[in-house]
Every structure is written in structure tokens, then in C-alpha cells.
């Protein structure tokens, strides 16, 4: 009985992993209404996320948008590299900015969430190899900051 149960569990696990989801990447497209409304709302409180002219959508096998990548002609915030992703439900935007600063580097990662009528931003910054900063914003205003290096920004 144990061998049959174990065999059944293994069969279910392998069949679940073998179902491959196919995705399709589009060419740069214009924003749809929902994406435009979401990014406009984000831009109202966080102007560094301008409304882009084009967006790169990734579609699933059902031809629904799985996620989208924002493209700008110039990198935002004068960063060296960036990655901005919009989730398919248009309620979350994830970002990562990388900067070269003198002899070191800095990176900022975070997410912006729309909850009801409020827009929250969670930002984590790493300067050099050991200085971490955490900030939480609500509707563009800082509500929490964990900066153990006050004065060293």
C-alpha cells in the first residue's frame, strides 16, 4: 500500500511539473487603458515613473498579459541600468535602479502597490557593500524610514 501511495504522489508531482506554460513576448506596444491608468496613478505620487510611450508585454498561452516591462528613451533618475516591471493585474510595479557613484555603486529596489485609493512605495537602497536603507511611502509622503546612517546619505 505504501508503494502504491508513493507511486501516486510521484506521478502527480511529475505531471504537475511537466505541464509547461508557454509565453510569448510582444514587440513594443502602446499601453492599454488599464496600464495607462495605473502608471498615471503611480506617476501622480512618484514622478520618477513617467508615463512611457511604449511597453513590452509578455503573454501567456491564453494570450493574456502575464507581465509587462516599461521602456524609456532615457533611464529614469539618471541611473545606469534599470528594470521596471508591471504585474498583469496593474496593482503592482517592481523596479530596480543601478548607479555608479565615484568608486562604488548603489542600487535601489522596491515595489509600488495600489491598495484601494492609496499608493504605497517600499524602497530598499544598498550603497556600497554594507549600507542599507529602507523607506516606506504612502501617497508620495514618507511614513517610515530605517536609516541607521543618519547624515551619511
Residue pairs with C-beta under 8 A, 6 or more apart in sequence:
21 60
21 61
22 60
22 61
23 58
23 59
23 60
23 61
23 66
24 58
24 59
24 60
24 63
25 56
25 57
25 58
25 59
26 56
26 57
26 58
26 59
27 56
28 54
28 55
28 56
28 71
29 54
29 55
29 56
29 57
30 53
30 54
30 55
31 39
31 51
31 52
31 54
31 55
34 90
35 55
35 68
35 86
35 90
36 51
37 90
38 86
38 90
38 91
38 93
38 114
39 49
39 51
39 52
39 70
39 86
39 93
40 51
41 114
41 119
42 49
42 93
42 112
42 114
42 119
43 49
43 50
43 51
44 119
44 140
45 119
45 121
45 137
45 139
45 140
46 112
46 119
46 121
46 137
46 140
48 76
48 77
49 70
49 76
49 84
49 93
49 95
49 112
50 72
50 76
52 70
52 71
52 72
53 73
54 71
55 68
55 69
55 70
55 71
55 86
56 68
56 69
56 70
56 71
57 65
57 67
57 68
58 65
58 66
58 67
58 68
58 69
59 65
59 66
60 66
64 88
65 88
66 88
67 85
67 86
67 87
67 88
68 85
68 86
68 88
69 83
69 84
69 85
69 86
70 84
70 85
70 86
70 93
72 82
75 81
75 82
75 97
76 82
76 84
76 97
77 97
78 99
79 97
79 98
79 99
80 98
80 99
80 100
81 97
81 98
82 95
82 96
82 97
82 98
83 95
83 96
84 93
84 94
84 95
84 96
85 93
85 94
85 95
86 92
86 93
87 93
87 94
90 114
91 113
91 114
91 115
92 111
92 112
92 113
92 114
93 111
93 112
94 109
94 110
94 111
95 108
95 109
95 110
95 111
95 112
96 107
96 108
96 109
97 107
97 108
97 109
98 105
98 106
98 107
99 105
99 106
99 107
99 108
101 127
104 127
104 128
105 128
106 125
106 126
106 127
106 128
107 125
107 126
108 123
108 124
108 125
108 126
109 123
109 124
109 125
109 126
110 121
110 122
110 123
110 124
111 121
111 122
112 119
112 120
112 121
112 122
113 119
113 120
113 121
113 122
114 120
118 138
118 139
119 138
119 139
119 140
120 136
120 137
120 138
121 135
121 136
121 137
122 134
122 135
122 136
122 137
123 133
123 134
123 135
123 136
123 137
124 132
124 133
124 134
124 135
125 132
125 133
125 134
125 135
126 132
126 133
127 133
131 149
131 152
133 145
133 146
133 147
133 149
133 153
134 144
134 145
134 146
134 147
135 142
135 144
135 145
135 146
135 147
136 142
136 143
136 144
136 145
137 143
147 153
